[in-house]
Amino acid sequence: MKGQRVWLDMDQAELDAAYNQTVYAPNQQQVLQRYADNSAAVRQRIGEPLRFAYGDSAIEGMDVYPANRPNAPIAIFIHGGAWRAGLARNYGFCAELLLGCGAHLVVPDFAAVQDVDGQLATLADQVKRAVVWVHEHAARFGGDAQRIHVLGHSSGAHLAGVVLTTDWASEFGLPQDLIKSGLCCSGIFDLKPVRLSARSSYVHLTDESEQALSAQRHIAWLNAPLIVAYGTLETPEFQRQSRDFAAAVADAGKPVQLLVAEGLNHFEIIETLAHADSLLGHAALMQMGLTTQVAGFSG
C-alpha cells in the first residue's frame, strides 16, 4: 500500500526512487563505461588535454582541450555523478566535436560531496573558482575570456545552474554577464525534494544552503540565454525539475529553450552532445554561434 505522502503525490519510497537513477536507468554502468571508453578514444585521436590547477587542493584541476585557433569561445562542461562521483577525464567525449567546430573544452574536477562533510557549497565554490580561473587565464590556451559558455549534466547541471545564477559582480568583482550561455541537461534546480529524499544521507542541507543553492530561486541573476534538456526515460522528478525550471525562467521573461529527448534516459541523453546532428550537439553549437563548416572538422 502507498505510504504517507512526502513530496507532491509521492510517498517516501517513490521519492527515493525518483532521485535514484538506477531505478529508471538499469544500463547506468554500461553507459558510464561508454563515457570513459569514448573519451579515451577521442584522446587517442586529438591528443591529451592540457592540465591546469585552479586551486590549492589536489582535486582542484581542470582538463583543457584546446581548439586549433586563437581567441576561440570556451565551453566549460560540469560533469555529473550525484555530486559524489565522476572524473573530468571521463567526460572528454564531446571534445572532438567542439574543437572541430572552433571551441575550447574545459572540464573541471571538483570534490566528491562525501569528502567535504556533505557540503554542496564546497562544490559550488570550486566550480565558480574554476570559471573565474578560466576567465582570468583564457589567454594561456588561446581562449576568449569574453565568450565563456557553461554546460552541465545531472548534478553537474545543478552546479551549472548555480554558476548561471551567481551574482558575479558582488562575489568576484567580475562582469555580471560573465557567462554568455548555459545548457543544463537533466539537472536539479530546487533542492527541497532532495533534502526529503534518501540523498540526504550524504548531502547535508540546511534551510540556508537549500535556499542558496537552488538556482530556480535566483533567476533574477540569470543573464545568459539558457537551454534546459531532459530525456523521456528519466525519473519523474528529473523530468519535472527541468520543466519547472524552464517554465520559471520563461515566466521571468528570460530566453530559454526546453529540449526533450524521446526514448533516452538520464545517462544516454548527454551522449548526444558529441554529435553535430544530435539533439544537444546541434543545440550547443547553435547557442555558441558555431558551425560545422570549420577548417579541420572531421566528423
C-alpha positions in Angstrom: 0.0 0.0 0.0 1.0 3.6 -0.7 2.6 5.3 2.3 2.2 8.8 3.7 2.7 11.5 1.1 6.1 13.1 1.4 6.5 15.2 -1.7 3.8 16.1 -4.2 1.9 12.8 -4.6 4.9 10.6 -3.8 5.5 8.6 -0.6 9.0 8.1 0.7 9.8 5.0 -1.4 8.6 6.7 -4.6 10.5 9.9 -3.8 13.7 8.0 -3.0 13.3 6.1 -6.3 12.7 9.4 -8.2 16.2 10.5 -7.1 17.9 7.1 -7.7 18.9 6.8 -11.3 19.5 3.1 -11.2 15.7 2.5 -10.7 15.0 4.2 -14.1 18.3 3.6 -15.9 19.3 -0.1 -15.4 22.1 0.4 -18.0 23.8 3.1 -15.9 27.1 1.3 -15.5 27.3 0.3 -19.2 26.8 4.0 -20.3 29.2 5.3 -17.8 31.8 2.9 -19.1 31.0 4.2 -22.6 31.7 7.7 -21.5 35.2 6.6 -20.4 35.9 4.5 -23.4 34.7 7.2 -25.9 36.7 9.8 -24.0 39.8 7.7 -24.3 39.2 7.1 -28.0 38.9 10.9 -28.5 42.2 11.5 -26.7 43.9 8.9 -29.0 42.7 10.9 -32.0 43.3 14.5 -30.8 45.8 14.1 -28.0 45.9 14.6 -24.3 44.3 17.7 -22.8 46.3 20.4 -21.0 46.0 20.3 -17.3 45.8 23.4 -15.1 45.2 23.8 -11.4 42.6 26.4 -10.4 43.0 25.9 -6.6 45.3 24.5 -4.0 43.7 21.1 -3.2 44.7 18.1 -5.3 41.3 17.7 -6.9 41.1 21.4 -8.0 42.4 20.9 -11.5 40.9 21.0 -15.0 41.3 19.3 -18.3 41.6 21.8 -21.2 41.1 20.6 -24.7 42.4 23.5 -26.8 41.0 24.3 -30.2 43.5 25.0 -33.0 42.5 28.6 -33.4 43.2 31.8 -31.4 40.6 33.7 -29.4 38.1 30.8 -29.6 35.0 30.6 -27.4 35.2 28.4 -24.3 32.8 25.6 -23.3 33.1 24.7 -19.6 31.4 21.3 -19.0 30.5 20.4 -15.4 30.1 16.7 -15.1 27.6 14.7 -13.1 27.8 11.8 -10.7 25.2 12.5 -8.0 27.7 15.1 -6.5 29.8 12.1 -5.3 31.5 10.5 -8.3 32.9 11.3 -11.7 36.3 12.5 -13.1 36.9 15.1 -15.8 38.9 12.5 -17.7 35.8 10.5 -18.5 33.9 13.5 -19.9 36.1 14.4 -22.9 33.9 12.5 -25.3 32.4 15.8 -26.7 35.8 17.4 -27.2 36.3 16.3 -30.8 33.1 18.0 -31.9 33.7 21.2 -30.0 37.3 21.6 -31.0 36.5 20.8 -34.7 33.8 23.5 -34.7 36.1 26.1 -33.1 35.6 26.0 -29.4 37.9 25.0 -26.5 36.5 22.5 -24.0 37.3 22.8 -20.3 36.2 20.1 -17.8 37.0 20.8 -14.2 37.4 18.3 -11.4 35.9 19.0 -8.0 35.4 17.3 -4.7 33.0 14.5 -4.0 30.4 15.7 -1.6 31.0 12.9 0.9 34.7 14.0 1.2 33.6 17.5 2.3 31.2 16.6 5.0 28.2 16.6 2.7 28.5 20.3 1.9 27.3 21.2 -1.6 28.5 24.7 -1.1 32.1 23.5 -1.3 31.5 22.0 -4.7 29.7 25.2 -5.9 32.6 27.3 -4.7 35.1 25.1 -6.5 33.2 25.2 -9.8 32.8 29.0 -9.5 36.5 29.4 -8.9 37.2 27.2 -11.9 35.1 29.6 -14.0 37.0 32.6 -12.6 40.3 30.9 -13.4 39.2 30.3 -17.0 38.2 34.0 -17.3 41.5 35.2 -15.9 43.8 32.8 -17.7 42.0 32.1 -21.0 44.9 33.5 -23.0 47.1 30.7 -21.7 45.3 28.3 -24.1 44.0 30.7 -26.7 40.6 31.2 -25.3 38.4 34.3 -25.5 37.5 35.3 -21.9 34.5 37.3 -23.3 32.9 34.1 -24.7 32.5 31.6 -21.8 29.7 29.1 -22.1 28.7 26.8 -19.3 27.2 23.3 -19.8 26.3 20.7 -17.2 24.8 17.3 -16.8 22.9 15.8 -13.9 24.4 17.0 -10.6 26.7 19.0 -12.8 23.7 20.7 -14.3 22.7 21.6 -10.7 26.1 23.2 -10.3 25.9 24.8 -13.7 22.6 26.3 -12.6 24.3 27.8 -9.5 27.0 29.2 -11.7 24.5 30.8 -14.1 22.6 32.4 -11.2 25.7 33.8 -9.5 26.0 37.5 -8.6 29.4 37.7 -10.2 29.8 41.4 -9.5 29.3 41.1 -5.8 31.0 37.8 -5.2 34.1 38.2 -7.5 34.1 41.7 -8.9 33.5 40.4 -12.4 31.1 41.4 -15.1 27.5 40.3 -14.4 27.3 38.8 -17.9 30.5 36.8 -17.5 28.7 33.7 -18.8 27.4 34.0 -22.3 25.1 31.0 -22.4 24.1 27.9 -20.4 23.0 24.4 -21.2 21.6 22.4 -18.2 20.8 18.8 -19.0 18.9 16.5 -16.6 19.6 18.7 -13.6 18.2 19.6 -10.2 17.2 23.2 -9.7 15.3 23.2 -6.4 16.9 21.2 -3.6 13.8 20.9 -1.3 12.8 17.4 -2.6 16.5 16.3 -2.5 16.5 17.2 1.2 13.5 15.0 1.7 14.9 12.1 -0.2 17.4 9.3 0.6 20.1 11.6 -0.9 20.0 13.5 2.4 22.1 10.6 3.8 25.2 12.1 2.1 24.1 15.6 1.1 23.7 17.7 4.3 21.4 20.7 3.6 20.1 23.4 5.9 17.4 26.0 5.2 20.2 28.4 4.2 22.1 26.1 1.9 18.9 24.8 0.3 17.9 28.4 -0.5 21.4 29.5 -1.6 22.0 26.5 -3.9 18.6 26.3 -5.6 19.0 28.0 -9.0 15.3 28.3 -9.6 15.1 30.7 -6.6 17.7 33.0 -8.1 16.6 33.5 -11.7 16.9 37.3 -11.2 20.7 36.8 -11.5 20.4 34.8 -14.7 22.0 36.9 -17.5 22.5 34.3 -20.3 20.2 32.5 -22.7 19.5 29.0 -21.4 18.8 25.6 -22.8 17.2 23.0 -20.5 17.0 19.4 -21.6 15.8 16.1 -20.3 15.0 12.6 -21.6 11.6 10.9 -21.6 13.0 7.9 -19.8 14.4 9.9 -16.9 12.9 9.7 -13.4 9.7 11.7 -13.0 11.4 14.1 -10.7 14.2 14.9 -13.0 11.7 15.5 -15.8 9.7 17.8 -13.5 12.7 19.7 -12.3 13.7 20.6 -15.8 10.2 21.5 -16.9 9.6 23.7 -13.8 13.0 25.4 -14.1 12.4 26.2 -17.8 8.9 27.5 -17.1 10.2 29.7 -14.2 12.8 31.2 -16.5 10.3 31.8 -19.2 7.9 33.4 -16.7 10.7 35.8 -15.7 10.8 36.9 -19.3 14.3 35.5 -19.9 15.3 33.5 -23.0 15.1 29.7 -22.5 14.6 26.7 -24.7 13.3 23.3 -23.4 14.5 20.3 -25.3 13.1 16.8 -24.8 15.0 13.7 -25.9 12.5 11.0 -26.8 13.4 7.5 -25.7 16.6 8.4 -23.9 17.3 8.0 -20.2 19.4 10.1 -17.8 22.7 8.8 -18.9 22.1 8.4 -22.6 21.0 12.0 -23.3 24.3 13.7 -22.6 26.0 11.5 -25.2 24.1 13.4 -27.9 26.4 16.4 -27.0 29.2 14.6 -29.0 27.5 14.7 -32.4 26.6 17.8 -34.5 23.4 16.1 -35.9 22.1 15.0 -32.4 19.9 16.9 -30.0 22.4 18.5 -27.7 25.4 18.7 -30.0 23.3 20.7 -32.5 21.7 22.9 -29.8 25.1 23.7 -28.1 26.7 24.6 -31.4 23.9 26.9 -32.4 23.8 28.5 -28.9 27.6 29.3 -29.1 27.3 30.6 -32.6 29.4 27.8 -34.0 29.1 25.8 -37.3 30.5 22.5 -38.5 31.9 24.4 -41.5 35.3 25.0 -39.9 38.6 24.0 -41.4 39.8 20.8 -40.0 36.4 19.5 -38.8 36.4 15.8 -39.4 33.0 14.5 -38.1 
